[in-house]
Every structure is written in structure tokens, then in C-alpha cells.
């Protein structure tokens, strides 16, 4: 039994996340966590809300609430929606927690002691219209690298180039739109990332199994002439982790807070402390400290490609620079973007289907299956209503759902609601077993390698084998002349249901639970296809389940296309 630590990129607190956010981190992380648990491994799956920084302050002001009150309310919303999508976090934490505050201040102190933090008097953009210094991400303008006209002052989301606000062409306040900006002096702490270049390069080079997307982004930032720069880790804001050196005040930093990108990744560790402090878990250090047993943990992170630079460079620089025996990530699974119906999903612009809206329309399994089977692993992909309707109807309703309904109803009509006895398996069953074993092996390999789309394709192929077997063996025809043969076919097909339920649970947990409940079985990963096809003995009782998946009608699809064509306010 292995120990697997899984973290998903933590979502910003400012609003409900869209389907692109979901498939870029939390959903595939859940798929991996569910699979690893099903294989008998010990899993700790952590996520949290990212609550600090200007986005939280502005969202709270817009809502007319104190920022702490707003964050608490939005954490409840995101927690509820995560449960709605069946995200199986062992703990869903908050970056504003006391545990994260303490750890962030601890890391800052360790980095300072190691000579990796320096005080820098810098020039920062001040908005006269807003009456405040503007954090980098709240200055917009044209990217000097690619010409994208909505680049932020910290990074261009179009070309991912790291920027400074003064690099932008025609800068403006993202808060008010004002161009009445001026540069003022202010003092901040900088993490000397450039001093870590050699250590980071050696570490990244050792990760030969990382996805090409992850490695290419990491090396581009590392080797680009201005990629790995010393980076400010404090901001002139009210909301955040107060700047302290461990438990000591930091002279000259009064009234400042740590930059959200410094404290947010540290929440991965703090989340485990929260998990333990909440009474849900045991010693958190055995997951995060290599001197306390974490040296045998496999740590896997999931994130969108825009988060890769911070997780391959900035956060590791914090961990390595501390000089303490913290667990470093072993594998980073990164994703491209999921676009929406000819455009882009966007939280800030309210474009696309959001998590709460999706659950109002259909149960979570419909969305989970489509998003994971179309996950943007090797390139950007696109959500269209036509593709969604087609895949739900074909894969879930016609293939899996139809198989389960067809064989259980046939058995009930001819043999009652019990697994029939009589007859022996023949060549058709032997051929089915061989085909299933081949696909099962491929499915397990894809899941182990976190090849999400390939795993979904192999799972669907397993479902198809059952349909093809049922169609060719035709127990309804055999029953007319050879009842024993019909019984053998039916028994084989019924055994496929718990087999499919267990294999499908990481993708579609509700449907899997319904299949197990109908068959009176418990999830148990099959030793082999042969063992799976003989697991249910003759006389085992079952019930015909409700329809697992209904088809999406053309009228519904057209209505949803219209409903979500506009901008969400």
C-alpha cells in the first residue's frame, strides 16, 4: 500500500468557479484520489479556498460586506458546490486560517535567516482615482510580448509571460478603469529566487516523467532571460497574512501583508494541519516532513497551465530555501484551457457555465463524465452544447445505461430478480473475458499514468464490450430454444454490472453507487476480468435500478444554449 498526497490548485474565493476551472484542477485530482483509494492506497486529498489579496477585498466591497464575512460565506458556497460535484476532499481548508498564517510567517523567517529575502525600495503604481496602490494583477494594459490588450501587471494570461506593471502599454486600473496612475516609492520584501536557479534547475531536470506541458513551461520560465527573477512577496493591503519574521515583528513592514502568491501554496501544508486540528486526521507531519515519515509519500499536484510557473519555481524556492525537510512535489499534472462555445470561460467576465448552474440542470455524473473524457491534456479543448449532448446520450445513456437496464429487465422477466443458474460459459464468454482483460489492463495503466482522456476511452470501450456481447449472444433468442444457455449469458452479463460500477466509480460515482446498490454488491477492485465474471453466484438477488442516465433532448440543448449565451452578472 502506497501513500499518495494529492493537492488541487486552490480556487480564488471571489465567486463561483466555472467548468473550465473545475476540469483544470479539482475534478482530475478527484479522479486520481478515487482511483488510488479504490486500489487500496492511503490517500490524503487536500484543497482550500485562496482568500487573500485584492480580489477578495474588491469582491467583498462589491457585495457590501466585510472581507472576512464575505470569505466565510463564499467558502461555504464553494464547499457546498464541491460536495455537489462529489469532490472527495479529505479536507477543504481556507488560506485565511490561523494555521496558514503561522506557517507563512514561519517560512518567511526561515528564508530571511537563509539570506534569501531582501528589502527593496521599489516604485509601484498608485491610482489617484482609487486612492490606493494597485497590486500587479489590478493593472491592465497591452502585453509588450504578444499584444494581448487585457494583460495583467503580473502575468499575461494569453502568452503566460511574467510581467511588471511598468511593462504594460497603455496601463489602466482594473478597478476603476482610470488611467490617472502615478508611480510612487514603497518598500517591500523580495524573495531572491535567482539565487535558487541552480538548485531549481537540478530539481526540475530530475523530473523526467512530468508531462511535456509542465516541463516545457517550467524550463521556459527557468531559462528565459527574465523568467526567474527575484519576486516581491509583500503588498500594501489590509487583508492578508501580516508580515512577521516567525513570531517576531518585521521592522519597517508594519501594515503590510504577504503577497497572496507567497501564502497561497503554503496553504497546501496548512490544510493538512487544519485536517488534523479538525479531528478528521492524524499526524499531518507524516505527510509533509521527510524527517517524520513523508519520504515514502508520493505527492501529486493538479493545476491549469497558468499555475505551473508558481508551482515549479516560486513554491519550490520557498520550500527548498527554508532549509527544512519538507516534502517536494513528485508529479505535476497540468492542463490546458477548456474554452466555451467559440470563446473563453471567464470568471471575471461571467462567460460560460458555472458550477452552481451546471448542477441546476443535470446531476454531477453527466458533467464529470463529459469534462474528464474531454479533458484538455495535450491542447486546449472546447465545450459545446452539441458535443455535450452527443456524448451524454451516446456514452452514458445508450452504452452504459442501456446495458444495465436491458439485462436487468430481461432477467426479471425470464428468471426473476436473482442471478439465474444453469448452463456453462462457452467460447463467447471466453472471448469476452480475453477482450475485457486487455481493456482492463489498458485502463489501469492509463489511470496509473494519470492519462485522463485515454482512461475514459478505455472505460467506454469496456462498456461497449458488454453491449456487443449482449447483442451477439442474444439471451432473448437463446431462451426460446435453450433456457440453460440463456441463463449462462444472463449470469455473465449481470456480473458485468458490479464490474463496471467499480471501474466507473472514479468518473461517475453516483451511477456506480446506484449499480452496486441494485446488485447488492460492495466495491472491490477486480483481480482479473475472469474473476469479475464469476463473482455473483446463482441465486444472488438484485433489483432493477432506475434509469441511470436520461437522454438530453434537442429542445433542452437549444434552451441551454440560449440561456448561457449571455454574460452572467
Secondary structure, 3 states (H helix, E strand, C coil): CCEEEEEECCEECCCCCEHHHHHHHHHHHHHHHHHHHHCCCEEEEEEEEECCCHHHHHHHHHHCCCHHHHHHHHHHHHHHHHHHCCCCCCEEEECCCHHHHHHHHHHHHHHHHCCCEEEEEEEEEEECCCCEECCHHHEEEECCCCCCCCEECCECCCCCCECCHHHCEEEEECCCCCCCEEEEEEEEEEECHHHHHHHHHHHHHCCCCCCHHHHHHHHHHHHCCCCCCCEECEECCCCCCECEECCEECCCCCCCEECHHHHHHHHHHHHHHHHHHCCCCCCCHHHHEHHHCHHHEEEEEEEEHHHHHHHHHHHHHHHHHCCCCECCCCEEEEECCEEECCEECECCCCECCEHHHHHHHCCHHHHHHHHHHCCCCCCCEEECHHHHHHHHHHHHHHHHHHHHHHHHHHHHHHCCCECCCCCCCCHHHHHHHHHHHHHHHHHHHHHHCCCHHHHHHHHHHHHHHHHHHHHHHCHHHHHHHCHHHHHHHHHHHHHHHHHHHHHHCCCCHHHHHHHHHHHCCCCCCCCCHHHHCCCCCCCCECCCCCCCCCCCCHHHHHHHHHHCCCCCC
